[in-house]
Amino acid sequence: MGRVTAASTGLSQPSRIAALADGRLHVVAHEWNADSRCWQITQLSANGPCGSWQFCPSTGCA
């Protein structure tokens, strides 16, 4: 799934994995040292590569 682009950021194991209606996967993971910060990534196509990790705003990941 690639690395998070933010310096000194490590992610825990995924906290949520969802299969979208079109067959893509959406993954959410928290920063290992900051429980309130999370990141998300989504496959670009079913069974295809993932996009890039995106930081979730303070309202959380969708």
DSSP file (Angstrom, degrees, kcal/mol; ACC not computed):
  #  RESIDUE AA STRUCTURE BP1 BP2  ACC     N-H-->O    O-->H-N    N-H-->O    O-->H-N    TCO  KAPPA ALPHA  PHI   PSI    X-CA   Y-CA   Z-CA
    1    1 A M              0   0    0      0, 0.0    52,-0.1     0, 0.0     2,-0.0   0.000 360.0 360.0 360.0  -7.9    0.0    0.0    0.0
    2    2 A G        -     0   0    0     50,-0.1     2,-0.3     2,-0.0    49,-0.0  -0.160 360.0 -62.5  89.0 174.7    3.0    2.3    0.1
    3    3 A R        -     0   0    0      1,-0.0    50,-0.4    50,-0.0     2,-0.3  -0.662  47.4-104.7 -99.6 153.3    4.4    4.6    2.8
    4    4 A V        -     0   0    0      5,-0.3     5,-0.2    -2,-0.3    50,-0.1  -0.586  26.9-139.7 -71.1 137.3    2.8    7.6    4.3
    5    5 A T  S    S+     0   0    0     -2,-0.3     2,-0.2    48,-0.2    -1,-0.1   0.683  72.7  99.7 -77.9 -17.6    4.4   10.7    2.8
    6    6 A A  S >  S-     0   0    0      1,-0.1     3,-1.0     2,-0.0    -2,-0.1  -0.506  83.1-109.2 -71.6 134.5    4.6   12.7    6.1
    7    7 A A  T 3  S+     0   0    0      1,-0.2    -1,-0.1    -2,-0.2     3,-0.1  -0.319  95.7   8.9 -63.9 143.7    8.0   12.5    7.8
    8    8 A S  T 3  S+     0   0    0      1,-0.2     2,-0.5    -2,-0.0    -1,-0.2   0.782  93.1 137.3  58.4  32.5    8.3   10.4   11.0
    9    9 A T    <   +     0   0    0     -3,-1.0     2,-0.4    -5,-0.2    -5,-0.3  -0.944  27.2 178.3-113.3 123.9    4.8    8.9   10.6
   10   10 A G        -     0   0    0     -2,-0.5    22,-2.4    -3,-0.1    23,-0.4  -0.949  16.6-141.7-121.7 145.7    4.2    5.3   11.3
   11   11 A L  E     -A   31   0A   0     -2,-0.4    20,-0.2    20,-0.3    27,-0.1  -0.806   6.6-135.8-109.9 147.6    0.8    3.5   11.1
   12   12 A S  E     -     0   0A   0     18,-3.1     3,-0.1    -2,-0.3    20,-0.1  -0.160  52.7 -62.6 -79.1-177.0   -0.6    0.8   13.3
   13   13 A Q  E    S-     0   0A   0      1,-0.1    17,-0.5    16,-0.1    -1,-0.2  -0.364  77.8 -76.5 -62.4 153.0   -2.4   -2.2   11.8
   14   14 A P  E     -A   29   0A   0      0, 0.0    15,-0.3     0, 0.0    -1,-0.1  -0.237  37.4-162.7 -54.5 136.5   -5.6   -1.2    9.9
   15   15 A S  E    S+     0   0A   0     13,-2.5     2,-0.3     1,-0.3    14,-0.2   0.633  77.4  18.3 -93.3 -17.5   -8.4   -0.3   12.2
   16   16 A R  E     -A   28   0A   0     12,-1.6    12,-2.7     2,-0.0     2,-0.4  -0.952  57.2-177.1-155.3 133.1  -11.0   -0.6    9.4
   17   17 A I  E     -A   27   0A   0     -2,-0.3     2,-0.4    10,-0.2    10,-0.2  -0.994  15.1-176.0-129.1 124.7  -11.1   -2.3    6.0
   18   18 A A  E     -A   26   0A   0      8,-2.8     8,-2.6    -2,-0.4     2,-0.6  -0.962  23.1-137.6-125.3 138.7  -14.2   -1.9    3.9
   19   19 A A  E     -A   25   0A   0     -2,-0.4     6,-0.2     6,-0.2     2,-0.1  -0.845  27.5-142.6 -90.0 121.1  -15.2   -3.4    0.6
   20   20 A L    >   -     0   0    0      4,-3.3     3,-2.2    -2,-0.6    -1,-0.0  -0.383  25.9-103.1 -80.8 163.2  -16.8   -0.7   -1.6
   21   21 A A  T 3  S+     0   0    0      1,-0.3    -1,-0.1     2,-0.1    -2,-0.0   0.777 121.2  54.2 -58.5 -29.0  -19.7   -1.4   -3.9
   22   22 A D  T 3  S-     0   0    0      2,-0.1    24,-0.3     1,-0.0    -1,-0.3   0.348 123.7-100.5 -90.9   7.7  -17.4   -1.3   -6.9
   23   23 A G  S <  S+     0   0    0     -3,-2.2    24,-0.5     1,-0.3    -2,-0.1   0.369  81.0 128.9  94.1  -4.8  -15.0   -3.9   -5.5
   24   24 A R        -     0   0    0     22,-0.2    -4,-3.3    19,-0.1     2,-0.4  -0.454  54.5-125.5 -79.3 157.6  -12.3   -1.6   -4.3
   25   25 A L  E     -A   19   0A   0     -6,-0.2    18,-2.4    20,-0.2     2,-0.4  -0.838  14.9-159.9-103.6 144.0  -11.0   -1.7   -0.7
   26   26 A H  E     -AB  18  42A   0     -8,-2.6    -8,-2.8    -2,-0.4     2,-0.4  -0.993  13.0-167.4-122.3 124.9  -10.9    1.3    1.6
   27   27 A V  E     -AB  17  41A   0     14,-3.0    14,-2.2    -2,-0.4     2,-0.4  -0.927   8.6-168.3-121.0 137.2   -8.4    1.1    4.6
   28   28 A V  E     +AB  16  40A   0    -12,-2.7   -13,-2.5    -2,-0.4   -12,-1.6  -0.983  11.2 174.3-122.3 134.9   -8.1    3.3    7.7
   29   29 A A  E     -AB  14  39A   0     10,-2.4    10,-2.9    -2,-0.4     2,-0.2  -0.996  23.0-131.9-140.2 145.1   -5.2    3.1   10.1
   30   30 A H  E     - B   0  38A   0    -17,-0.5   -18,-3.1    -2,-0.3     8,-0.2  -0.627  34.2 -99.8 -91.0 152.4   -4.2    5.2   13.1
   31   31 A E  E >   -AB  11  34A   0      6,-2.3     3,-1.1     3,-0.7   -20,-0.3  -0.510  31.5-128.5 -65.2 139.7   -0.8    6.7   13.7
   32   32 A W  T 3  S+     0   0    0    -22,-2.4     3,-0.2     1,-0.3    -1,-0.1   0.764 106.0  36.4 -65.8 -25.4    1.1    4.4   16.1
   33   33 A N  T 3  S+     0   0    0    -23,-0.4    -1,-0.3     1,-0.2     2,-0.2   0.265 118.4  48.8-111.8  11.3    2.0    7.3   18.4
   34   34 A A  E X   -B   31   0A   0     -3,-1.1     3,-2.3     3,-0.2    -3,-0.7  -0.659  59.1-171.5-152.5  88.9   -1.2    9.4   18.1
   35   35 A D  E 3  S+     0   0A   0      1,-0.3    -1,-0.1    -2,-0.2    -3,-0.0   0.743  86.0  57.4 -56.6 -26.4   -4.5    7.6   18.6
   36   36 A S  E 3  S+     0   0A   0     -6,-0.1     2,-0.5    24,-0.0    -1,-0.3   0.538  94.6  76.9 -86.5  -3.9   -6.5   10.6   17.5
   37   37 A R  E <   +     0   0A   0     -3,-2.3    -6,-2.3    -6,-0.2     2,-0.3  -0.897  60.5 175.5-108.5 133.2   -4.8   10.9   14.1
   38   38 A C  E     -B   30   0A   0     -2,-0.5    18,-2.6    18,-0.4     2,-0.3  -0.918  17.1-153.5-135.8 163.2   -5.7    8.5   11.3
   39   39 A W  E     -BC  29  55A   0    -10,-2.9   -10,-2.4    -2,-0.3     2,-0.3  -0.908   9.8-157.5-130.3 155.3   -4.9    8.0    7.6
   40   40 A Q  E     -BC  28  54A   0     14,-2.4    14,-2.8    -2,-0.3     2,-0.3  -0.965   7.8-175.8-137.2 153.7   -6.9    6.4    4.8
   41   41 A I  E     -B   27   0A   0    -14,-2.2   -14,-3.0    -2,-0.3     2,-0.4  -0.991   5.9-163.3-146.7 146.8   -6.2    4.8    1.4
   42   42 A T  E     -B   26   0A   0     -2,-0.3     9,-2.4    10,-0.3   -16,-0.2  -0.987  27.4-109.4-133.4 141.3   -8.4    3.4   -1.3
   43   43 A Q  B     -D   50   0B   0    -18,-2.4     7,-0.3    -2,-0.4     3,-0.1  -0.393  20.4-138.4 -63.5 145.8   -7.7    1.1   -4.2
   44   44 A L  S    S-     0   0    0      5,-3.2     2,-0.3     1,-0.2     6,-0.1   0.795  84.8  -0.3 -76.8 -29.4   -7.8    2.9   -7.6
   45   45 A S  S >  S-     0   0    0      4,-0.6     3,-2.5   -22,-0.1    -1,-0.2  -0.972  97.9 -72.9-152.4 160.1   -9.7   -0.1   -9.1
   46   46 A A  T 3  S-     0   0    0    -24,-0.3   -22,-0.2    -2,-0.3   -23,-0.1  -0.350 121.7  -0.1 -58.1 131.0  -10.9   -3.5   -8.0
   47   47 A N  T 3  S+     0   0    0    -24,-0.5    -1,-0.3     1,-0.2   -23,-0.1   0.628 117.0 113.3  61.6  15.2   -7.9   -5.8   -7.5
   48   48 A G  S <  S-     0   0    0     -3,-2.5    -1,-0.2     1,-0.2    -5,-0.0  -0.330  74.3 -66.7-105.0-172.3   -5.7   -2.9   -8.6
   49   49 A P        -     0   0    0      0, 0.0    -5,-3.2     0, 0.0    -4,-0.6  -0.214  51.3-110.5 -71.5 165.6   -3.1   -0.7   -7.0
   50   50 A C  B     -D   43   0B   0     -7,-0.3    -7,-0.3     1,-0.2     3,-0.1  -0.608  20.4-127.1 -93.9 157.1   -3.9    1.8   -4.2
   51   51 A G        -     0   0    0     -9,-2.4     2,-0.3    -2,-0.2    -1,-0.2   0.217  51.4 -65.8 -74.9-151.6   -3.8    5.5   -4.4
   52   52 A S        -     0   0    0      1,-0.1   -10,-0.3   -50,-0.0    -1,-0.2  -0.719  54.8 -93.1-102.6 155.7   -1.7    7.5   -1.8
   53   53 A W        -     0   0    0    -50,-0.4     2,-0.4    -2,-0.3   -48,-0.2  -0.429  41.4-157.8 -64.6 137.7   -2.3    7.7    1.9
   54   54 A Q  E     -C   40   0A   0    -14,-2.8   -14,-2.4    -2,-0.1     2,-0.2  -0.977  16.1-122.7-122.1 131.8   -4.5   10.7    2.9
   55   55 A F  E     -C   39   0A   0     -2,-0.4   -16,-0.2   -16,-0.2   -18,-0.0  -0.516  27.3-131.3 -69.8 136.9   -4.5   12.3    6.3
   56   56 A C        -     0   0    0    -18,-2.6   -18,-0.4    -2,-0.2     5,-0.2  -0.715  21.8-116.3 -88.9 139.5   -8.0   12.4    7.8
   57   57 A P    >   -     0   0    0      0, 0.0     3,-2.6     0, 0.0   -19,-0.1  -0.127  40.9 -88.5 -65.8 172.9   -9.2   15.7    9.3
   58   58 A S  T 3  S+     0   0    0      1,-0.3     3,-0.1   -21,-0.1    -2,-0.0   0.675 124.3  70.2 -60.6 -16.6  -10.0   15.9   13.0
   59   59 A T  T 3  S-     0   0    0      1,-0.2    -1,-0.3     0, 0.0     2,-0.1   0.572 110.5-114.9 -77.6  -7.6  -13.5   14.8   12.3
   60   60 A G    <   -     0   0    0     -3,-2.6     2,-0.3   -24,-0.1    -1,-0.2  -0.308  38.4 -50.7 101.4 174.7  -12.2   11.3   11.5
   61   61 A C              0   0    0     -5,-0.2   -33,-0.1     1,-0.1   -22,-0.0  -0.650 360.0 360.0 -90.6 143.0  -12.0    9.1    8.4
   62   62 A A              0   0    0     -2,-0.3    -1,-0.1   -22,-0.0   -34,-0.0   0.428 360.0 360.0 -89.8 360.0  -15.0    8.4    6.3
